Amino acid sequence: MVKETHVDQLAKGSRITGPERGTLTAQFAERYAAGESIRSLAAGAGRSYGFVHNLLTEAGASLRGRGGATRGTAKAAAGDDRSTAGESAKDSKRGKKGTRKKS
C-alpha cells in the first residue's frame, strides 16, 4: 500500500525515496503544470529550489522559461519597443536628434 504524501508533512532535509518520492513527484508536476512556480512549490514544501527542479525533471515536466523578453527581436515582438523608428533609445530620451535648447 502506498502511503499518501502531503507536501506540508515533509520534514526538512529528510530523504524522499521509493513510492513516496513518486507520489510527491506527481503532485509537484501537476501543480507546476497548473501554473505554480518552482519557487512557490519549494517554499510550500520547505525544500530547496534544486530539489523541486530535480523532481520535475524526473517527472519529465516541460520546464518554463525564466520570464519575459529582455532583448532584441523577442522584446520588439512582445510590444516593448520604446523607441520610435529611426531614433536610438538615447535620442528618444534627449528629444529630437540634433536639437538643443538655446539659453
Buried (B, 14 or more C-beta within 10 A) or exposed (E): EEEEBEBEEBEEEEEBEEEBBBBBBEBBBEBBEEEEEBEEBBEBBBBEEEBBBEBBEEBEBEEEEEEEBEEEEEBEEEEEEEEEEEBEEEBEEEEEEEEEEEE
